[in-house]
Amino acid sequence: MNNIKIIKANGVEALFKIEKLIASLKNAGAAQEVATNIAADIESIIFDGMTTREIYKKAFDRLRKHSRPTAARYKLKKAIMELGETGYPFEKFIGELFKAEGFQVKVGVVVQGKCVTHEVDVIAEMKSKHYMCECKFHNRQGRHCDVKIPLYIQSRFKDVEQAWKEKSGHENKFHQGWIITNTRFTSDATQYAECSGLQLISWDYPNGNAIRDRINKYGVHPITCLTTLTKKEKNYLVSKGVVTCKLLCNQPKMLYYLNISEKRKKQILLEGKAVCTKQNINPSQI
């Protein structure tokens, strides 16, 4: 099994490593025994040319039988892509993530720069920190942000920064431009950002402080990860601005508009709370 080659989302071949599958299952909250058993089961049916998407689906189906909340957390990357065809729900989601970290947030605002006005996806501010964030959303895997994006965003940020620094009370604030994507950056993009002072955040970059790390740390999971909601129900909630499980748990009355039974409402909220708090629930409860 050490020589089985699988196909990644970007079309590149890679060797299947059971350790990586076990680690991903454990990161979602699966117990060691559950993760090991699922990975061994999948290893027994894997074949050359199998896609990572197929492997994920098989792992997800098996994990859901053990614990829906754990399966929901395992679905994190796919769930972010399911936020919608447009980038606005992703911008709102990133705003909620900043709020969980203690920032004051504005989403989708027009800002006056030194020379021209700019549409900014997210502005996050806390004490001396003041960030201008551009969100790059992709609803398909395998897409990357190349160096042209940080080059463009840096020029916009510098124009906004000049105007910010002229405002009263901003003289000693740390202003910084951010680019946040749910996929990945090319090596040229990260190299330019490190040199120019831009902050890049992607699905797995930087190590320990990437989107997936922040989500797991603050318990801000996309509503689309819930296994107890249908696609139509998820789309409705997202259209009403309910983009995270936390928002739904704090606004349970939003479920009233789905015209569903009280039993389903309880199941949805139970899963939502368990996802946020990293609890594992008996499958019979949902």
BAKE-805968 format. One line per field, with one value per residue (C-alpha): residue in three letters; z, y negated, x negated; residue number from 1. Coordinates in steps of 0.25 Angstrom, whole numbers, plus 5000, padded with zeros to 4 digits. Each point is the difference from the previous one (the first is absolute). Layout:
N
aa	(ALA|...)
zz	(Z|...)
yy	(Y|...)
xx	(X|...)
i	(NUM|...)
END
This chain:
286
aa	(MET|ASN|ASN|ILE|LYS|ILE|ILE|LYS|ALA|ASN|GLY|VAL|GLU|ALA|LEU|PHE|LYS|ILE|GLU|LYS|LEU|ILE|ALA|SER|LEU|LYS|ASN|ALA|GLY|ALA|ALA|GLN|GLU|VAL|ALA|THR|ASN|ILE|ALA|ALA|ASP|ILE|GLU|SER|ILE|ILE|PHE|ASP|GLY|MET|THR|THR|ARG|GLU|ILE|TYR|LYS|LYS|ALA|PHE|ASP|ARG|LEU|ARG|LYS|HIS|SER|ARG|PRO|THR|ALA|ALA|ARG|TYR|LYS|LEU|LYS|LYS|ALA|ILE|MET|GLU|LEU|GLY|GLU|THR|GLY|TYR|PRO|PHE|GLU|LYS|PHE|ILE|GLY|GLU|LEU|PHE|LYS|ALA|GLU|GLY|PHE|GLN|VAL|LYS|VAL|GLY|VAL|VAL|VAL|GLN|GLY|LYS|CYS|VAL|THR|HIS|GLU|VAL|ASP|VAL|ILE|ALA|GLU|MET|LYS|SER|LYS|HIS|TYR|MET|CYS|GLU|CYS|LYS|PHE|HIS|ASN|ARG|GLN|GLY|ARG|HIS|CYS|ASP|VAL|LYS|ILE|PRO|LEU|TYR|ILE|GLN|SER|ARG|PHE|LYS|ASP|VAL|GLU|GLN|ALA|TRP|LYS|GLU|LYS|SER|GLY|HIS|GLU|ASN|LYS|PHE|HIS|GLN|GLY|TRP|ILE|ILE|THR|ASN|THR|ARG|PHE|THR|SER|ASP|ALA|THR|GLN|TYR|ALA|GLU|CYS|SER|GLY|LEU|GLN|LEU|ILE|SER|TRP|ASP|TYR|PRO|ASN|GLY|ASN|ALA|ILE|ARG|ASP|ARG|ILE|ASN|LYS|TYR|GLY|VAL|HIS|PRO|ILE|THR|CYS|LEU|THR|THR|LEU|THR|LYS|LYS|GLU|LYS|ASN|TYR|LEU|VAL|SER|LYS|GLY|VAL|VAL|THR|CYS|LYS|LEU|LEU|CYS|ASN|GLN|PRO|LYS|MET|LEU|TYR|TYR|LEU|ASN|ILE|SER|GLU|LYS|ARG|LYS|LYS|GLN|ILE|LEU|LEU|GLU|GLY|LYS|ALA|VAL|CYS|THR|LYS|GLN|ASN|ILE|ASN|PRO|SER|GLN|ILE)
zz	(5000|5001|4985|4998|4992|5002|4992|5008|4997|4991|4992|5005|5004|5015|5008|5009|5015|5010|5011|4993|4999|5015|5004|4992|5007|5014|4997|4998|5014|4997|5010|4997|4999|4991|4991|4999|4996|4990|4993|5000|4994|4989|4998|4997|4988|4994|4986|4991|4994|5011|5003|5013|4998|5000|5012|5008|4996|5005|5013|5002|4998|5010|5010|5000|5005|5012|5003|4992|5007|4997|4986|4999|5004|4991|4989|5003|4987|4991|5009|4997|4985|5002|5006|4986|4986|5004|5009|5010|5009|5001|5004|5010|5006|5001|5007|5010|5002|5003|5010|5007|5002|5006|4988|4996|4986|4988|4988|4985|5002|4992|5005|4995|4997|4998|4985|4997|5007|5002|5003|5012|5003|5015|5010|5013|5012|5014|5009|4992|4988|4988|4988|4986|4995|4986|4999|4988|5000|4991|5000|4993|5005|4993|4998|5004|5002|4993|5002|4992|5011|5011|4991|4997|5014|5006|4991|5004|5015|4999|4994|5012|5010|4996|5003|5013|5006|4998|5009|5014|5010|4989|5001|5009|4994|4992|4987|4991|4987|5001|4989|5004|4991|5003|4991|4998|4995|4991|5005|4993|5007|5014|4996|4996|5012|5010|4993|4999|5014|4995|5009|4992|5006|4992|5003|5006|5000|5009|5008|5013|4996|4987|4998|5005|5012|5004|4997|5010|5010|5001|4996|4989|4990|4987|5001|4987|5008|5007|4996|5005|4991|4985|4989|4998|5015|5000|4988|5007|5013|4993|4992|5013|5005|5009|4995|5013|5010|5011|4993|4999|5014|5005|4990|5001|4996|4986|4999|5001|4985|4995|5004|5006|5012|5015|5000|4988|5006|5013|4992|4991|5013|5007|4988|4999|5015|4999|4988|5007|5013|4994|5007|4995|5001|4999|4986|5005|5006|4986)
yy	(5000|4991|4998|4996|4987|4991|4988|4987|4989|4992|5013|5003|5014|5003|5013|5004|4998|5006|4992|4987|5006|5004|4986|4993|5009|4997|4985|5000|5007|5014|5010|5007|5013|4995|4992|5012|5010|4991|4997|5015|5003|4990|5005|5014|4994|4990|5001|4993|4987|4999|4985|4993|4996|5014|5004|4988|5004|5014|4995|4990|5011|5009|4989|4995|5014|4998|4985|4990|4988|5006|5003|4985|4995|5010|4993|4986|4997|5005|4993|4986|5003|5002|4987|4995|4996|4986|4996|4991|5012|5003|4985|5001|5013|4994|4988|5009|5007|4986|4997|5013|4995|4987|4991|4989|5004|4993|5008|4995|4985|4989|4994|4986|5002|4989|5000|5008|5007|5015|5011|5008|5014|5000|4989|5006|4991|5003|4990|4997|5010|4995|5010|4998|5014|5005|5013|5010|5011|5012|5010|5011|5006|4999|4985|4992|4985|4996|4988|4990|5000|4995|4990|4994|5000|4994|4988|4998|5002|4990|4989|5003|5001|4985|4995|5008|4995|4985|5003|4995|5012|5009|4995|5011|5011|5012|5000|5012|5006|5015|5009|5012|5012|5013|5008|4997|4990|5003|4999|4987|4994|5004|4995|4986|4999|5003|4990|4989|5001|5006|5010|5013|5010|5012|5014|5005|4987|4996|5012|4999|4988|5004|4999|5015|4997|4987|5007|5011|4991|4991|5010|4991|5011|4997|5004|5008|5011|5005|5013|4998|4989|5002|4992|4992|4996|4997|4990|4994|4997|4995|4991|4994|4998|5012|5005|5007|5010|4990|4990|5011|5004|4986|4997|5014|4992|5000|5015|4996|4995|5014|5005|5013|5008|4997|5013|4996|4986|5007|5009|4989|4991|5012|5003|4985|4999|5013|4995|4987|5006|5012|5010|5014|5004|5014|5002|5004|4986|4993)
xx	(5000|4988|4999|5015|5001|5012|5004|5001|5010|4990|4998|4986|4997|4996|4997|5011|4996|5009|4994|5005|5014|4999|4995|5011|5011|4994|4999|5015|5002|5000|4995|4987|5007|5011|4990|4991|5011|5006|4986|4997|5014|4997|4986|5006|5008|4991|4994|4990|5007|5010|5003|4999|5014|5004|4992|5006|5014|4998|4993|5011|5011|4994|4997|5014|5005|4992|5002|5007|4994|4986|5004|5004|4987|4993|5008|4994|4992|5012|5010|4993|5001|5015|5002|5005|4996|4996|4990|5009|5004|4985|4997|5011|4994|4986|5006|5006|4987|4994|5011|4997|4986|5005|4999|5010|5004|5006|5003|5002|4997|4995|4987|4994|4985|4990|5003|5013|5011|4999|5010|4994|5006|4997|4994|4996|4995|4996|4992|4988|5002|5007|5002|5005|5004|5002|5007|4998|5010|5000|5011|4991|4988|4987|5001|4988|4997|4988|4991|5008|5010|4991|4993|5014|5005|4987|5002|5014|4996|4989|5010|5010|4989|4995|5014|5002|4987|5005|5012|4999|4997|4994|4985|4996|5009|4994|5007|4999|5005|5006|5004|5008|5003|5007|4991|4985|4989|4989|4985|4998|5012|4995|4986|5005|5009|4989|4991|5011|5006|5014|5006|5005|5010|5004|5006|4987|4991|4993|4997|5008|5008|5007|5015|5002|4992|5008|5013|4996|4995|5012|5011|5005|5005|5007|5015|4998|4993|5012|5005|5014|5003|5004|4993|5012|5001|4985|5002|5012|4992|4988|5009|5005|4986|4999|4987|4994|5005|4998|5009|5011|4999|5001|5012|5008|5012|4995|5003|5015|5000|4995|5014|4994|5005|4995|4993|4991|4998|4994|4992|4994|4997|4994|4990|4997|4996|4992|4993|4996|4996|4993|5009|5003|5015|5006|5005|5014|5002|5000)
i	(1|2|3|4|5|6|7|8|9|10|11|12|13|14|15|16|17|18|19|20|21|22|23|24|25|26|27|28|29|30|31|32|33|34|35|36|37|38|39|40|41|42|43|44|45|46|47|48|49|50|51|52|53|54|55|56|57|58|59|60|61|62|63|64|65|66|67|68|69|70|71|72|73|74|75|76|77|78|79|80|81|82|83|84|85|86|87|88|89|90|91|92|93|94|95|96|97|98|99|100|101|102|103|104|105|106|107|108|109|110|111|112|113|114|115|116|117|118|119|120|121|122|123|124|125|126|127|128|129|130|131|132|133|134|135|136|137|138|139|140|141|142|143|144|145|146|147|148|149|150|151|152|153|154|155|156|157|158|159|160|161|162|163|164|165|166|167|168|169|170|171|172|173|174|175|176|177|178|179|180|181|182|183|184|185|186|187|188|189|190|191|192|193|194|195|196|197|198|199|200|201|202|203|204|205|206|207|208|209|210|211|212|213|214|215|216|217|218|219|220|221|222|223|224|225|226|227|228|229|230|231|232|233|234|235|236|237|238|239|240|241|242|243|244|245|246|247|248|249|250|251|252|253|254|255|256|257|258|259|260|261|262|263|264|265|266|267|268|269|270|271|272|273|274|275|276|277|278|279|280|281|282|283|284|285|286)
END
